[in-house]
Amino acid sequence: MGVEVTLIHWVYLFYIIAIIGFMLFRRDTTIVCIVGILSVAAFSTLSVSNTIISLFNSFIFAITELLPTILIISIIVAMSKILLISGINEVMIAPFSRVIKNPTTAYWTIGILMMVISFFFWPSPAVALIGAVLLPVAIRAGLPALGVAVAINLFGHGIALSGDFIIQAAPKLTADAAGIPVGDVVQASVPLVITMGLVTTIAAFLFLKRDMRLGKPFPTVSATSGNQETDHSLLSSTTKKWMAISIPIIFLIDVLLMITLNLQGGDATALIGGTALLILIVATCSAHKKKGLEESTNYLIQGFQFGFRVFGPVIPIAAFFYLGDAGFYTIIGEYLPKSSEGIVNDLGIALATVVPLTPEIGAITLTGVGILTGLDGSGFSGISLAGSIAQLFSAAIGVSTATLTALGQVTAIWVGGGTIIPWALIPAAAICGVDPFELARRNLLPVSIGLVVTTIVAMFLL
């Protein structure tokens, strides 16, 4: 499994290290990413005009990739505003207040619900469902919005997505690359997913409780609910109760449609987004009567303003990291070696070929490859590589291919699927009204602890 590492690869790796360093020191990375894109394009094309064109193309590519997420977040935010202002939200969340009474029950209830829904439909539609309904309840119970985002993130984009036991898209990719049955990968991943999930969520909860006890601030950006106060004159109490009952039922029907029509991923997210848009229009026209048409547009504008305000700083960063995958060919062109599988995957293969072959080093290497390939914020782009490297290592040192494959899968998805890469965890951050970079920093230590413990557990299972 040889790969040619060129100057382009080294330039890209240099800027990855620089960006991570700037993040750790809480400095803005936008300009670093732009300079990184220019440098990679310049060393690739050796042309000033093509370099500048590549910079603009990288932004277009990033926006195109992120647009479905921007849309769903903007629509959910717009819907949340009318539900809050009209008072429907207060009536709708009242039953949950009986269960979610304190920060502890809020964290674990939201997390477990998020995990269960994500197992069946993946996290994107689950974020919209859970965030829109339970965020206000959790905040009233004393859990900061950042804590809600952590719970949604770790249980959904972490536990559920890394195991993917129901849909099995992730284990199918890794199993095919490793040349073993899907069932072997699923079975081998169970102890690793459980270990990673328990260690990470418990550590994150303990850190949250500690900071809450010490009175540390939990910064937020513009919350999804906005600053407007509830106007109880917009709707009668009967209408509010009727709509508060109808809206959850409508979303429940969406869930049933997802099951019966086998809607997953983007299709499931689109169903939730379209439903939220219709609820926005009906609720606004009911509340504002003659001004309903104009106010519907105003709420949509507010939603899109929020969406692009949150995503704005992330687009340059996402643009840089998309260069590490197939985006390179669309943004810059055919300047990598013919044998290349993308810059990030090439670096992962190179890492695997220079380490000594022992079971312990094999486990550490698969974790490293998972982390490296997860940096593009996808999670899924590098798991085939993890399966291929696991097959190579298992043949060379005589250990379990399935366990190594599962370790690479779990690591890549926890890192790139949306727990510590800011441009991947935007949905949870935006729904909860928190800064994605602050959420990434909050998750970094618990996820790092989880990765270390899970890697050690994998060593004993090999």
C-alpha positions as CSV (number, residue, x, y, z in Angstrom):
1,M,0.0,0.0,0.0
2,G,2.6,2.6,-1.2
3,V,1.8,6.2,-1.6
4,E,3.7,9.2,-2.9
5,V,3.9,12.0,-0.4
6,T,4.7,15.3,-2.3
7,L,5.4,18.8,-1.3
8,I,1.7,19.5,-1.5
9,H,1.1,17.0,1.3
10,W,3.7,18.5,3.5
11,V,2.4,22.1,3.0
12,Y,-1.1,20.9,3.8
13,L,0.1,19.0,7.0
14,F,2.0,22.2,8.1
15,Y,-1.2,24.2,8.0
16,I,-3.3,21.5,9.8
17,I,-0.8,21.7,12.7
18,A,-0.9,25.5,12.6
19,I,-4.7,25.6,12.6
20,I,-4.9,23.1,15.5
21,G,-2.3,25.3,17.4
22,F,-4.3,28.5,16.8
23,M,-7.5,26.7,18.0
24,L,-5.8,25.5,21.2
25,F,-4.7,29.1,22.0
26,R,-8.2,30.3,21.3
27,R,-7.2,32.4,18.3
28,D,-9.2,32.9,15.2
29,T,-8.2,30.6,12.4
30,T,-10.0,32.1,9.4
31,I,-6.9,33.9,8.0
32,V,-4.7,30.9,8.6
33,C,-7.1,28.7,6.6
34,I,-7.2,31.3,3.8
35,V,-3.4,31.4,3.7
36,G,-3.4,27.6,3.8
37,I,-5.7,27.4,0.8
38,L,-3.6,29.9,-1.1
39,S,-0.3,28.0,-0.3
40,V,-1.6,24.6,-1.3
41,A,-3.1,26.1,-4.5
42,A,0.2,27.9,-5.3
43,F,2.4,24.9,-4.8
44,S,0.0,22.8,-6.8
45,T,-0.7,25.1,-9.8
46,L,2.4,27.3,-9.8
47,S,0.1,30.0,-11.2
48,V,-0.9,33.3,-9.5
49,S,-4.3,33.5,-11.3
50,N,-5.2,29.8,-10.7
51,T,-4.2,30.2,-7.1
52,I,-6.6,33.1,-6.6
53,I,-9.4,31.3,-8.6
54,S,-8.9,28.3,-6.3
55,L,-9.4,30.4,-3.2
56,F,-12.8,31.6,-4.4
57,N,-13.7,28.1,-5.7
58,S,-13.0,26.6,-2.3
59,F,-15.6,28.9,-0.7
60,I,-18.1,28.0,-3.3
61,F,-17.4,24.3,-2.7
62,A,-17.7,24.7,1.1
63,I,-21.0,26.6,0.9
64,T,-22.4,24.0,-1.5
65,E,-21.5,21.2,0.9
66,L,-22.8,23.0,3.9
67,L,-26.0,24.4,2.3
68,P,-28.4,21.6,3.4
69,T,-27.2,22.0,7.0
70,I,-27.5,25.8,6.8
71,L,-31.1,25.5,5.4
72,I,-32.4,23.1,8.1
73,I,-30.8,25.1,10.9
74,S,-32.2,28.4,9.5
75,I,-35.8,27.0,9.1
76,I,-35.8,25.3,12.6
77,V,-34.6,28.6,14.1
78,A,-37.3,30.6,12.3
79,M,-40.0,28.1,13.5
80,S,-38.6,28.3,17.1
81,K,-39.0,32.0,17.1
82,I,-42.8,32.0,16.3
83,L,-43.4,29.2,18.7
84,L,-41.7,31.2,21.4
85,I,-43.3,34.6,20.7
86,S,-46.8,33.1,20.4
87,G,-46.5,31.1,23.6
88,I,-47.0,27.7,21.9
89,N,-43.5,26.7,23.1
90,E,-44.5,27.2,26.8
91,V,-47.4,24.9,26.5
92,M,-45.6,22.3,24.4
93,I,-42.7,21.9,26.8
94,A,-44.8,21.7,30.0
95,P,-45.0,17.9,30.0
96,F,-41.3,17.5,29.7
97,S,-40.7,19.7,32.7
98,R,-42.1,16.9,34.9
99,V,-39.2,14.6,33.8
100,I,-36.4,17.1,33.3
101,K,-36.2,18.8,36.7
102,N,-32.5,19.5,37.1
103,P,-29.3,19.6,35.0
104,T,-28.5,15.9,35.6
105,T,-31.8,14.6,34.3
106,A,-31.7,17.1,31.5
107,Y,-28.2,16.0,30.3
108,W,-28.9,12.2,30.4
109,T,-32.5,12.4,29.2
110,I,-31.6,14.5,26.2
111,G,-28.5,12.4,25.5
112,I,-30.3,9.1,25.6
113,L,-33.2,10.3,23.4
114,M,-30.8,11.7,20.9
115,M,-28.9,8.4,20.8
116,V,-32.0,6.3,20.3
117,I,-33.4,8.5,17.5
118,S,-29.9,8.8,15.9
119,F,-29.5,5.0,15.8
120,F,-32.5,4.9,13.4
121,F,-32.2,8.1,11.4
122,W,-28.7,9.4,11.9
123,P,-28.0,12.5,14.0
124,S,-29.0,15.3,11.5
125,P,-32.8,15.0,11.8
126,A,-32.5,14.0,15.5
127,V,-30.6,17.3,16.3
128,A,-33.5,19.3,14.8
129,L,-36.2,17.3,16.7
130,I,-34.5,17.2,20.1
131,G,-33.1,20.7,20.0
132,A,-36.3,22.4,19.0
133,V,-38.4,20.8,21.7
134,L,-36.1,20.1,24.6
135,L,-33.6,22.9,24.6
136,P,-36.0,25.4,26.5
137,V,-36.9,22.7,29.0
138,A,-33.2,21.9,29.7
139,I,-32.3,25.6,30.2
140,R,-35.2,26.0,32.6
141,A,-33.9,23.0,34.5
142,G,-30.6,24.7,34.9
143,L,-28.5,23.0,32.2
144,P,-26.6,25.6,30.1
145,A,-27.2,25.6,26.3
146,L,-23.6,24.5,25.9
147,G,-24.4,21.5,28.1
148,V,-27.4,20.6,25.9
149,A,-25.2,20.9,22.8
150,V,-22.6,18.6,24.4
151,A,-25.2,15.9,25.2
152,I,-26.8,16.1,21.7
153,N,-23.3,15.9,20.2
154,L,-21.7,13.1,22.1
155,F,-24.7,10.8,22.2
156,G,-25.7,11.4,18.6
157,H,-22.7,12.2,16.5
158,G,-20.5,10.1,18.8
159,I,-22.1,7.0,20.2
160,A,-24.9,6.4,17.6
161,L,-23.0,7.4,14.5
162,S,-19.8,5.6,15.4
163,G,-21.6,2.3,16.0
164,D,-24.3,2.7,13.4
165,F,-25.8,-0.6,14.5
166,I,-29.1,-0.2,12.7
167,I,-28.4,1.5,9.4
168,Q,-24.9,-0.1,9.2
169,A,-23.6,2.3,6.5
170,A,-20.3,2.8,8.5
171,P,-19.5,-0.8,9.2
172,K,-20.4,-1.7,5.6
173,L,-17.8,0.7,4.3
174,T,-15.1,-0.5,6.7
175,A,-15.9,-4.2,6.3
176,D,-15.8,-4.0,2.5
177,A,-12.4,-2.3,2.7
178,A,-11.1,-4.9,5.2
179,G,-12.5,-7.8,3.2
180,I,-14.5,-9.2,6.2
181,P,-18.3,-9.6,6.9
182,V,-20.2,-6.6,8.2
183,G,-21.4,-8.6,11.2
184,D,-17.8,-9.1,12.3
185,V,-17.2,-5.4,12.4
186,V,-20.5,-4.7,14.2
187,Q,-19.7,-7.3,16.8
188,A,-16.2,-6.1,17.3
189,S,-17.3,-2.5,17.6
190,V,-19.8,-3.1,20.4
191,P,-17.3,-3.1,23.3
192,L,-15.4,-0.2,21.8
193,V,-18.5,1.9,21.2
194,I,-19.7,1.2,24.8
195,T,-16.2,2.0,26.2
196,M,-15.9,5.2,24.2
197,G,-19.5,6.3,24.9
198,L,-19.4,5.7,28.7
199,V,-16.0,7.3,29.3
200,T,-16.7,10.3,27.1
201,T,-20.2,11.1,28.2
202,I,-19.4,10.6,31.9
203,A,-16.2,12.7,31.7
204,A,-18.1,15.5,29.8
205,F,-20.9,15.4,32.5
206,L,-18.4,15.6,35.3
207,F,-16.6,18.6,33.7
208,L,-19.9,20.3,33.2
209,K,-21.0,19.8,36.8
210,R,-17.6,21.0,38.1
211,D,-17.7,24.2,36.0
212,M,-21.4,24.9,37.0
213,R,-20.5,24.4,40.7
214,L,-17.5,26.9,40.3
215,G,-19.8,29.4,38.5
216,K,-17.8,29.5,35.3
217,P,-19.5,31.2,32.4
218,F,-21.0,29.2,29.5
219,P,-20.8,31.6,26.5
220,T,-23.5,31.6,23.9
221,V,-24.1,33.3,20.6
222,S,-27.5,34.6,19.5
223,A,-29.8,31.9,20.9
224,T,-32.3,30.3,18.6
225,S,-35.1,31.7,20.6
226,G,-33.9,35.2,20.2
227,N,-34.5,38.0,22.7
228,Q,-38.2,38.6,21.9
229,E,-40.7,38.2,24.7
230,T,-43.8,36.1,24.5
231,D,-47.0,37.9,23.4
232,H,-49.8,36.0,25.0
233,S,-52.4,38.1,23.0
234,L,-51.5,36.6,19.7
235,L,-53.3,33.3,20.3
236,S,-56.0,32.1,22.6
237,S,-55.2,29.5,25.2
238,T,-57.3,27.0,23.4
239,T,-55.4,27.5,20.1
240,K,-52.1,27.3,21.8
241,K,-53.0,24.0,23.5
242,W,-54.3,22.6,20.2
243,M,-51.1,23.6,18.3
244,A,-48.9,22.4,21.2
245,I,-50.5,19.0,20.8
246,S,-50.5,19.0,17.0
247,I,-46.9,19.9,16.5
248,P,-45.3,17.0,18.3
249,I,-47.9,14.6,16.7
250,I,-46.9,16.0,13.3
251,F,-43.2,15.3,14.0
252,L,-44.1,11.9,15.3
253,I,-45.8,11.2,12.0
254,D,-42.5,12.3,10.3
255,V,-40.7,9.6,12.4
256,L,-43.2,7.0,11.3
257,L,-42.8,8.0,7.7
258,M,-39.0,7.7,8.1
259,I,-39.5,4.1,9.3
260,T,-42.1,3.1,6.7
261,L,-40.5,4.8,3.7
262,N,-36.9,4.0,4.9
263,L,-35.9,7.6,4.9
264,Q,-32.4,8.2,6.2
265,G,-29.7,10.9,6.3
266,G,-30.4,13.7,3.9
267,D,-33.9,12.6,3.0
268,A,-34.9,12.4,6.7
269,T,-33.4,15.8,7.3
270,A,-35.4,17.2,4.4
271,L,-38.6,15.8,5.7
272,I,-38.0,17.5,9.1
273,G,-37.1,20.7,7.4
274,G,-40.1,20.8,5.1
275,T,-42.4,20.0,8.0
276,A,-40.8,22.8,10.1
277,L,-41.3,25.3,7.3
278,L,-45.0,24.4,7.0
279,I,-45.5,24.7,10.8
280,L,-43.8,28.1,10.7
281,I,-46.2,29.3,8.0
282,V,-49.3,28.0,9.7
283,A,-48.3,29.2,13.2
284,T,-47.4,32.6,11.9
285,C,-50.6,33.1,9.9
286,S,-52.6,32.0,12.9
287,A,-50.8,34.3,15.3
288,H,-50.4,37.4,13.2
289,K,-53.7,37.1,11.2
290,K,-53.7,39.8,8.4
291,K,-49.9,40.4,8.8
292,G,-49.2,36.6,8.6
293,L,-47.8,36.7,5.0
294,E,-45.3,39.5,5.8
295,E,-44.4,38.1,9.3
296,S,-43.7,34.6,7.8
297,T,-41.1,36.3,5.6
298,N,-39.6,38.2,8.5
299,Y,-39.2,35.0,10.6
300,L,-37.5,33.3,7.6
301,I,-35.2,36.3,7.2
302,Q,-34.3,36.1,10.9
303,G,-33.7,32.4,10.6
304,F,-31.3,32.8,7.6
305,Q,-29.5,35.7,9.3
306,F,-28.8,33.5,12.3
307,G,-27.8,30.5,10.1
308,F,-25.3,32.5,8.0
309,R,-24.0,34.4,11.0
310,V,-23.2,31.0,12.7
311,F,-21.8,29.4,9.6
312,G,-19.9,32.5,8.3
313,P,-16.7,31.9,10.3
314,V,-16.7,28.2,9.5
315,I,-16.9,28.4,5.7
316,P,-13.2,29.3,5.3
317,I,-12.1,26.6,7.7
318,A,-14.3,24.0,6.0
319,A,-13.0,25.1,2.6
320,F,-9.4,24.3,3.7
321,F,-10.2,20.9,5.1
322,Y,-12.3,19.9,2.1
323,L,-9.0,20.2,0.2
324,G,-7.8,17.2,2.1
325,D,-10.4,15.0,0.5
326,A,-12.0,14.7,-3.0
327,G,-12.7,18.5,-2.9
328,F,-9.1,19.0,-4.0
329,Y,-9.9,17.9,-7.5
330,T,-12.9,20.2,-7.8
331,I,-11.3,23.2,-6.2
332,I,-7.8,23.1,-7.6
333,G,-7.6,20.3,-10.2
334,E,-5.7,17.2,-11.1
335,Y,-2.4,18.1,-9.5
336,L,-1.9,15.1,-7.1
337,P,-0.2,11.9,-8.1
338,K,-2.4,9.4,-10.0
339,S,-2.1,6.9,-7.1
340,S,-3.4,9.5,-4.6
341,E,-6.5,8.9,-2.5
342,G,-6.7,12.5,-1.3
343,I,-4.2,14.4,0.8
344,V,-5.5,13.3,4.1
345,N,-5.9,9.6,3.2
346,D,-2.4,9.7,1.6
347,L,-1.0,11.0,4.9
348,G,-2.8,8.2,6.8
349,I,-1.4,5.6,4.6
350,A,2.1,7.1,4.9
351,L,1.7,7.0,8.7
352,A,0.7,3.3,8.6
353,T,3.8,2.4,6.5
354,V,6.4,3.9,8.8
355,V,5.5,2.5,12.2
356,P,6.9,-0.8,13.6
357,L,4.4,-3.7,13.5
358,T,3.2,-4.9,17.0
359,P,-0.3,-5.3,18.3
360,E,0.0,-2.3,20.5
361,I,1.5,-0.1,17.8
362,G,-1.2,-1.4,15.4
363,A,-4.0,-0.2,17.7
364,I,-2.3,3.2,18.3
365,T,-1.7,3.6,14.5
366,L,-5.4,2.8,13.7
367,T,-6.4,5.5,16.2
368,G,-4.0,7.9,14.6
369,V,-5.2,7.1,11.1
370,G,-8.8,7.6,12.4
371,I,-8.0,11.0,13.9
372,L,-6.1,12.1,10.8
373,T,-8.7,11.1,8.3
374,G,-11.5,12.6,10.5
375,L,-10.0,16.1,10.2
376,D,-12.0,16.8,7.1
377,G,-15.1,16.9,9.2
378,S,-16.8,14.1,7.4
379,G,-16.1,11.0,9.5
380,F,-17.1,8.7,6.7
381,S,-14.4,9.7,4.2
382,G,-11.6,7.9,5.9
383,I,-13.2,4.8,7.3
384,S,-12.5,2.8,4.2
385,L,-8.9,3.6,4.6
386,A,-9.1,2.5,8.2
387,G,-10.5,-0.9,7.0
388,S,-7.7,-1.3,4.4
389,I,-4.9,-0.5,6.9
390,A,-6.5,-2.8,9.5
391,Q,-6.4,-5.7,7.0
392,L,-2.7,-4.9,6.2
393,F,-1.8,-4.8,9.9
394,S,-3.7,-7.9,10.9
395,A,-2.1,-9.9,8.1
396,A,1.4,-8.7,9.2
397,I,1.1,-9.2,13.0
398,G,-1.7,-11.9,13.2
399,V,-4.3,-10.0,15.2
400,S,-8.1,-9.5,14.8
401,T,-8.9,-7.6,11.6
402,A,-12.4,-6.9,12.9
403,T,-11.2,-5.2,16.1
404,L,-8.6,-3.0,14.3
405,T,-11.3,-2.1,11.7
406,A,-13.8,-1.2,14.3
407,L,-11.2,0.9,16.2
408,G,-10.4,2.9,13.1
409,Q,-14.2,3.3,12.4
410,V,-15.0,4.5,15.9
411,T,-12.1,6.9,16.0
412,A,-12.7,8.5,12.6
413,I,-16.4,9.1,13.3
414,W,-15.9,10.4,16.8
415,V,-13.4,12.9,15.5
416,G,-14.8,13.7,12.0
417,G,-18.4,12.9,12.5
418,G,-19.1,15.9,14.7
419,T,-17.7,16.0,18.2
420,I,-14.4,17.9,18.1
421,I,-14.1,19.3,14.6
422,P,-15.9,22.7,14.7
423,W,-17.1,22.7,11.1
424,A,-18.7,19.3,11.6
425,L,-20.6,20.0,14.8
426,I,-22.4,23.1,13.6
427,P,-25.9,21.6,13.6
428,A,-25.9,21.0,17.4
429,A,-24.1,24.3,18.1
430,A,-26.5,26.3,16.0
431,I,-29.7,24.7,17.3
432,C,-28.5,25.4,20.9
433,G,-27.2,28.9,20.1
434,V,-23.6,28.3,21.1
435,D,-20.3,28.9,19.4
436,P,-19.2,25.8,17.5
437,F,-15.5,26.5,18.4
438,E,-16.5,26.7,22.1
439,L,-18.4,23.4,21.8
440,A,-15.4,21.8,20.2
441,R,-13.1,23.0,23.0
442,R,-15.6,21.7,25.6
443,N,-15.7,18.3,23.9
444,L,-11.9,18.0,23.3
445,L,-10.8,16.7,26.7
446,P,-13.6,14.2,27.2
447,V,-13.2,12.8,23.7
448,S,-9.4,12.6,24.0
449,I,-9.8,10.7,27.3
450,G,-12.2,8.4,25.6
451,L,-9.9,7.7,22.7
452,V,-7.0,6.9,25.0
453,V,-9.1,4.5,27.1
454,T,-10.8,2.9,24.0
455,T,-7.4,2.3,22.3
456,I,-6.1,0.6,25.4
457,V,-9.2,-1.6,25.6
458,A,-8.7,-2.5,21.9
459,M,-5.1,-3.6,22.7
460,F,-6.5,-6.3,25.1
461,L,-9.1,-7.4,22.5
462,L,-6.7,-7.9,19.6
